[in-house]
Each structure stands twice: as structure tokens, then as C-alpha cells.
């Protein structure tokens, strides 16, 4: 299924996600396009959580150092959604109708947890190699909604820890 609008890969980069139920390599839902965009991708440059802690040695001072392990990484990014342009790149009948279509599209193709445990994602950052085929879980949270505009938080969890 082609959405009809171009993927924007500017100096800020892009995160492109497999739509629900799609096969590997089919990336059709950009997180930056004419109808919506993640305003700050920099959280994905961060580090994942570590798990493990040093062991207490009974009867002795201090602790025994234990190797830490990388845990899943969760990266939260702000997103803006507008209703001026719909998911096909056309002009909707109203900005309210366009916003509703765009939010519904994002939910159905990115956020709906009933469609599978993980999705494949591709990360495009300026001046760096494309990071492809990373399994992610995505949660969308509505922060605000005004006439024709909404703000979301996009929470991307990488079970393997990082985009590598």
C-alpha cells in the first residue's frame, strides 16, 4: 500500500516503520512527512538501560563487581500531526476531518498493539549509514488536540537496546 506522499529525509533524519502486518523490508509509514513529523529524533542517539547490580558479600566490606548487561532501550520523541494534508497527500474536506484521518492512520499502521508484538523500523540520520531492520514496539500518546493540529508522544522501545 503506497501512501501517496513523499518521505521527507532532511537534515533532521527520519524513522520509517513497517505498517502493521507487513512483511520485512516494506517500510511505508514515515514518522516525518507532510501530515506529521517527529520534531526531535535525538533521543534515539542515547544509550539503553543497563541491568544488573553489584553483589553484597556477607561479612565483608564493599561489594563484588558484576558485569552489567544492556537492557531494552525506550526513546520518547514529540510528534506534531496536522489536518491540512491527509495521508494520501491530498487536501481533506476540513482540517478537523484531515486530523482525524491522520490520527486514525497512525493508530492503525503504527500504534495499534493488537496487530503484533513488534514492527521493523529503519532509522535515517544525516551523514550516517541507514540503520535497517530493527525490531521496535511503538506507543502513541495524545498530548493535546486543537482544531486541525495535535501533539503526540511517540515512545519507541527497542527490545535489543539500541538502533544498531
C-alpha positions as CSV (number, residue, x, y, z in Angstrom):
1,X,0.0,0.0,0.0
2,X,1.5,3.3,-1.0
3,X,0.5,6.3,1.0
4,X,1.0,8.8,-1.9
5,X,3.1,11.4,-0.1
6,X,6.9,11.6,-0.2
7,X,9.1,10.6,2.7
8,X,11.0,13.6,4.0
9,X,14.6,12.9,4.8
10,X,16.1,16.2,5.7
11,X,19.0,17.2,7.9
12,X,16.9,16.0,10.9
13,X,16.6,12.4,9.6
14,X,13.6,10.1,9.6
15,X,12.3,7.0,11.3
16,X,10.3,4.7,8.9
17,X,8.1,1.9,10.3
18,X,6.6,-1.2,8.9
19,X,2.9,-0.9,8.8
20,X,1.0,-3.5,10.8
21,X,1.1,-6.9,9.3
22,X,3.6,-6.0,6.6
23,X,6.4,-8.3,5.5
24,X,10.1,-7.4,6.2
25,X,11.5,-4.7,4.0
26,X,8.2,-3.0,3.4
27,X,8.6,0.4,5.1
28,X,5.7,2.6,4.3
29,X,5.0,4.7,7.3
30,X,7.5,7.5,7.7
31,X,7.5,9.4,11.0
32,X,8.3,12.6,9.2
33,X,6.1,13.6,6.2
34,X,3.7,16.3,5.1
35,X,0.9,15.3,7.5
36,X,3.0,14.5,10.6
37,X,6.6,14.7,11.9
38,X,8.7,13.8,14.9
39,X,10.1,17.1,16.0
40,X,13.2,15.7,17.6
41,X,14.9,12.4,16.7
42,X,17.9,13.0,19.0
43,X,16.6,10.7,21.8
44,X,17.5,7.6,19.6
45,X,21.1,8.7,19.8
46,X,21.0,7.9,23.5
47,X,22.0,4.8,25.4
48,X,19.8,2.0,26.6
49,X,19.2,1.0,30.2
50,X,21.6,-1.4,31.9
51,X,20.6,-4.2,34.2
52,X,22.5,-5.9,37.0
53,X,24.0,-4.7,40.2
54,X,27.0,-5.5,42.3
55,X,26.7,-8.3,44.8
56,X,26.8,-7.9,48.5
57,X,29.4,-10.1,50.1
58,X,28.2,-11.2,53.6
59,X,30.7,-10.4,56.3
60,X,33.0,-8.4,54.1
61,X,33.2,-4.7,53.3
62,X,32.1,-3.5,49.9
63,X,30.6,-5.5,47.0
64,X,31.7,-7.7,44.2
65,X,31.6,-6.1,40.8
66,X,29.2,-7.8,38.4
67,X,29.1,-7.2,34.7
68,X,26.2,-5.1,33.5
69,X,24.1,-6.2,30.6
70,X,22.3,-4.0,28.0
71,X,18.6,-3.9,28.6
72,X,15.8,-2.7,26.3
73,X,16.0,1.0,25.3
74,X,13.0,3.3,25.4
75,X,13.2,6.5,23.5
76,X,10.4,9.2,23.7
77,X,10.0,11.7,21.0
78,X,7.5,14.5,20.4
79,X,5.4,14.5,17.2
80,X,3.1,17.1,15.5
81,X,0.1,16.0,13.4
82,X,-1.8,18.4,11.2
83,X,-5.1,18.2,9.3
84,X,-4.2,20.4,6.4
85,X,-2.9,17.4,4.4
86,X,-4.3,13.9,4.6
87,X,-2.5,10.5,4.4
88,X,-2.7,10.4,0.6
89,X,-1.1,13.9,0.3
90,X,-4.4,15.5,-0.7
91,X,-6.4,18.3,0.8
92,X,-9.1,17.0,3.1
93,X,-12.7,18.4,3.2
94,X,-11.8,20.1,6.5
95,X,-8.7,20.3,8.8
96,X,-10.7,18.6,11.5
97,X,-11.5,15.7,9.1
98,X,-7.9,15.6,7.9
99,X,-6.6,15.5,11.5
100,X,-9.0,12.7,12.4
101,X,-7.9,10.7,9.3
102,X,-4.2,11.2,10.0
103,X,-4.5,10.2,13.7
104,X,-6.5,7.1,12.7
105,X,-3.9,6.2,10.1
106,X,-1.1,6.5,12.6
107,X,-3.0,4.3,15.1
108,X,-3.9,1.6,12.5
109,X,-0.4,1.4,10.9
110,X,2.0,2.3,13.8
111,X,0.4,2.3,17.2
112,X,-2.2,-0.4,17.4
113,X,-0.7,-3.1,19.7
114,X,-3.3,-5.7,18.6
115,X,-1.5,-6.1,15.3
116,X,1.6,-7.7,16.6
117,X,4.3,-7.6,19.3
118,X,7.0,-5.8,17.3
119,X,7.4,-4.0,13.9
120,X,10.6,-3.5,11.9
121,X,11.9,0.1,11.6
122,X,14.6,1.9,9.6
123,X,16.4,4.9,11.0
124,X,17.8,7.5,8.7
125,X,20.2,10.1,10.3
126,X,22.1,12.7,8.4
127,X,25.6,11.8,7.3
128,X,25.3,8.3,8.8
129,X,24.6,4.9,7.3
130,X,21.0,3.8,7.3
131,X,20.1,1.5,10.2
132,X,17.7,-1.0,8.8
133,X,15.6,-3.9,10.2
134,X,15.5,-3.0,13.9
135,X,12.6,-4.6,15.8
136,X,10.7,-1.9,17.8
137,X,7.5,-1.5,19.8
138,X,5.7,1.8,19.5
139,X,3.3,3.5,21.8
140,X,1.4,6.7,20.8
141,X,0.1,9.1,23.4
142,X,-2.1,12.1,22.6
143,X,-0.8,15.1,24.5
144,X,-3.0,17.8,23.0
145,X,-5.5,18.4,20.3
146,X,-6.7,21.7,18.8
147,X,-8.6,22.4,15.7
148,X,-6.6,20.9,12.9
149,X,-3.5,20.1,15.0
150,X,-2.4,17.5,17.6
151,X,0.7,16.8,19.6
152,X,1.7,13.2,20.3
153,X,4.5,11.5,22.2
154,X,6.0,8.6,20.3
155,X,7.5,6.1,22.6
156,X,9.8,3.7,20.7
157,X,11.1,0.6,22.6
158,X,13.9,-1.3,21.1
159,X,14.0,-4.8,22.8
160,X,17.6,-5.3,21.8
161,X,18.5,-2.0,23.4
162,X,19.7,0.4,20.6
163,X,19.4,1.2,16.9
164,X,22.5,-0.6,15.6
